[in-house]
């Protein structure tokens, strides 16, 4: 996917950094895996087929890896969240994820359920790298500070939405079909 | 005409309450259409087989099987079932060739061949194609597939990620696999290909993604692309040459596919071919519809936007455009014209005419001369208010300006909604009654256009359009339609849009399914519901019928809610996705009480 395709309407969003082909400079710390703790093998002391499983290994750890610890400079910043809401429309996130992230072609962002992790760093990674079910990789195509605005906005969408139980008496929301 | 007036005018027959089998007396024969017949020769298979998506090239979905009748259908019961292993919208229909049944699932588009001669119907083979996972997020309206076509020992169908595949029907071996669409631009494929002579006719989806719609022919033996015609763009691309003769004078314009668009906007103009294909062997013409123009927001594309929201006749050998007609010029309501074109011969004004009958999203049922594209009749088949009628001198609708959508303006209560008076769910025609059996929606919408930027591979929509039930307190109706006079003969009102296809049989029983999971058998003449059965998940596929090795007539239908109505509108997603839990959609707030996602084949017999 390329944004070099002719644009038919101005990306008049907020006066942020340029949309087109901004090569992201992600902080170096985000590009490094934590060093793997390896016990030096000691030939002769233990059988080579024995592998000790450290008790901190968790299933699904891969989704809470190198990006998870990143902090969002805009988390909770009302102005940046509002700008993120505009970007959510301008970059057509809305028509995939639904109005206010209520779910459409793509999954809901209102349910506080995260397929690939819900920390600010996880959400940044999902937007930056894309995800297998068709989430585009926006990294390097839009500015990192715009992605952080989107992250700040998206993480507000679950507020007040209790979705675990449906008893068919609660509120409904307007949805647009295609 | 107000919707209320429309209802009064068109409810001529005997109303039958949904969910209540009743012994309504037969409608008088005056409501039947004498002399009406299917417009193409019968398919080259036995009466008990079903080798093409709609059984025949006419798209009649009519079967000569007649063991099941209004008198005995009450004894219908489940004979066997099969789980497809996929929880998504199961549109389309199985095929039966010889003693083998062929199924195609929603993404990842697994194909199964079931041996009907053995107890328990074991698989002969199972084919799991490579199919890019990213396609799931590029498909606008669930990851549906509308089925396969069979010819010359091959099962041919499309993959969501934009490929067409041919599989050896005997062994399941992949014979060829051809990339037809560019997933990175939002091109997916959901339609059922039609095999015409030695050619496989294929079209794309992606009208909500700003793609440029096309239709193409592949060689059945090799998969080699023989021609590809776009539906927007210069005459050379849309294959409008010396043989292109649209019926209406205003359409006879050079490069109509660019002249009716501002600037280069046609390059992202939609007009995809995601519906059903028909074929008239005698005229040597295929018929297909095209989708909405992109984006929905019409302010960004003033003009007729040809040939989006159009019905097009092409030469299947060359792809040449022979005629084209736009039911909704400059569509600003998402009224795709992709719905099936049913080829029939009807007595029009005393003379038999070769026509196609098309129930458009825009709410008008068109009876069109299929040789020339002349609209002979266009009447509302559902409540509507966006237009007061169709001018037969131009073929154009008389648009109610109060219902014209615009950017930044919230236009209230437009009927029908963007789901249309009818959507992809295919109607059927019975030559026994001369009537069309049509699954319809009764929904209205508010529509607010919004400026949208084209970003390849993302939605190019620019509009918000929440929907509500239409007038009358019901949201769908299964109707019998007389296409000679443009009138409804009877109707069965449903609490939900009727989103299944239809089967008509020579036994004078017609079958349809409901979103809340009822398969219903109806008297083709009276509209009386004679039998119904609640399957596990809502029905968005099309029932079909075949003769088993035991000589009995069977009825088969997919159970598996989904598609646009199940996924986007209801908002009740598959329960096996723990990370995606949605709040109910206001349009169908109760649907999730009555059904949940599934993926089963149900087969019935006496």
Interface residues (C-beta under 8 A of the other chain):
Chain A: X1 X2 X3 X5 X6 X7 X8 X9 X10 X11 X89 X90 X91 X92 X95 X96 X99 X102 X103 X104 X105 X106 X107 X108 X110 X111 X113 X114 X115 X132 X133 X134 X135 X136 X161 X163 X164 X166 X168 X170 X171 X172 X173 X174 X175 X176 X177 X178
Chain B: X133 X134 X135 X136 X137 X138 X139 X140 X141 X184 X185 X208 X264 X265 X267 X268 X300 X334 X417 X418 X419 X450 X451 X452 X453 X454 X455 X456 X457 X458 X459 X460 X461 X463 X464 X465 X466 X467 X564 X565 X568 X569 X571 X573 X577 X578 X579 X580 X581 X582 X583 X584 X585 X586 X587 X589 X590 X592 X593
